[in-house]
């Protein structure tokens, strides 16, 4: 038994098998999936950041340092 490998078509197809528009390297669905994966990575990184303890640079972290007289 022999395996036959056929060259890609002249029109071009995406890795998922969809036909591509002229000048494109991937179809709409694969581009959307890649965008979604990039956003998920960003969300995972953002979830690990200590968002509640962050403060702007140069601002005092305690009330006494800020000059607040009430406690």
Secondary structure, 3 states (H helix, E strand, C coil): CCCCCCCCCCCCECCCCCECCCCCCCCHHHHHHHHHHHHHHHHHHHHHCCHHHCCCCCCCCCHHHHCCCCC
